[in-house]
Amino acid sequence: MNAWIPTSAVRQLGTRPNPGAKPLNLYGFADLRIVIAFSPEPIGTVLATNAFECPKCEYVIYAKEDEVHCPNCTSKVTRATSRNLLEICTIESYE
């Protein structure tokens, strides 16, 4: 992770409790193109499951966690209550 941080390829998304030690930092890719390039999953699966929108600022977040803090506005974002990127692209393509 330390090699990716200076390149701005990843951003901190929050922390996870780590009993008996300091909390673990959670990181996510800062650019969805990196995620798609490295993912073994089809693009549609990545967009439907791991890329979702912050309801407050509309920033697109990539994370496998169900709940993160938006790296753009620091709001708490829950995957279940957010639109996924495939949904967003589908809606906007029909408008």
N, C-alpha and C positions, 0 to 999 in steps of 0.2 A: 504494500500500500504506500509505503514511504516514497517509492519511485514515481508513483502516479500523482501524488499531491502537488509537487512543484509544477507539473505540466498542466494543471487545471483540468485534467481528465476526470477527476473525481471531486465530489464535494461532500462535506460532512452533513448527514441527515438527522443526526441525533445520537442518543446513547441508549444502551441496554444495560439493565442491572447485572452486576457480576458479583454475587455473594462472596464476601470475604476479600474483595479486592475493589479497586476503583472501577467505575462503569466502563463498559466497552464502547468505543466510538463506532457508529454505523456510518458507512460511506456508500455513495451511489455515483454512478457515472454521470458526468455533467452534460454529456452530449449523447442523445439517443442513437446516433449513427454508430458510435463505438459499441453500444449494447448490441445492436443488430449485427454488426460485423463479427462480434465474438460469440454470439449466441448460437447454440446448436439447434434451437427451436426455430420453426418457421416464423417469418416476419409477422404474420397475422396473430400468432400465439403471443409473441412478445408484446405487440400493441394492445391485445385484449386482456392480458393478465398482469403484466409488470410495468406498464406505462400508464399513469393516471394523472389527472389534473387537480391542482390545488383549487378548491372552490372559491377561495378568496381572491387570489391574484391570477389564476389561470395558467400558472407555471406548470409545465409537464415534468413529472417526477418519475424516475425509474427506480423501483425498489421491489425487493421480494418480501419485505416486511408489510404487514397489514396496516400498520400505523407508523407514520413518520412526521417529522417537522419539515415544512417546506423550506428548502434552502434559500428561496427568494424572499419570502415574507415572514418566515418562522412560525406560521400557523400550524396547528396540529391537523394533519390530514389522514383520514381513514379511507382505505381503498374501497370499502363497501359502500361508502356514501359519495364517492367521487366518480366522475365519468372517466372511462378508460380511453386511451388514444384512438383505438379502432372505432369506438362509438363516436368520438368527436369528428374524426375524418369522414365517417359515413354520413353524419348529420350535415356537415358543412358542404359535402360534395353534392347534396341534393338541393341546397338553397340557391 
